[in-house]
């Protein structure tokens, strides 16, 4: 067995992605808009933006916009909502669920991850007749409505 303890993997945890574990410029921009430090661990200070904005600009919300909209409607705090989004599988629209229930036998027996995979597969084979991609894009457009304009503080953070 080989020992790899001499290698330094500090900072290359699951929160870091991209080539060689570095954050992309988009990820850095989103973190700065959220008011997080360079490592993304702790908030620098309270942001002047609303909870809905902080949720809407997060990468987790972009990956799961339907659940993000539900969390915004419920009024969840941004930190809790982002944690929920990080740990959750992608949610489906109500139309997609109804359509898949009608066309997929055993739909009720599948877990969330398998339902998402089945809906995606059906969507690619049948020109999105179940509304998988359409629902995702519509949720992204609705999420964009919660993004507030940049403030002077945001410009100052971006210029650093």
C-alpha positions, 0 to 999 in steps of 0.5 A: 500500500502506498502512503500519500500523506506527503501530498497537500490536499488542503483546500481541495474539499467538495466545496471546490470544483473546476480544474485542479480544485480551483474556483472558476471566475463565475464561482468567485463572483457569486461568492463575492456577491454572497459576501463570502471570503475567498475560501467560501467558508465564512461570511465577511459581513451581512449583505445589503441584499435580501434572502431571496437575492442571496439564494437566487445568485448561489450556484446551488440555486442555479443547479436546482432552481425549482427547489430554490423557488420553493425555498424563497416562497417559504421565506427560508434564511439564505444560509439554510436554503443553500445548505438544503440546495446543496444536499438535495437532488434536482426537483421536477416541475409539477407538469413533469411529475404528472406527465411522468406518472402517466407514462412511466410505470413504477414512477411512485416506487422511484426515489428522487434521484431516479425520478430525475434521471428517468425524466431526463432520459424521457425528455431527451428521447421524446423532444421534451414532451414531459417539460423537463427542460422547459420547466428548468428554464422557466424556473431559471427565468423566475429565479432571475427576477429575484436577483437585485441590482448591484450596489456600490458595496458589490462593485467595491468587492468585485474590484478587489 
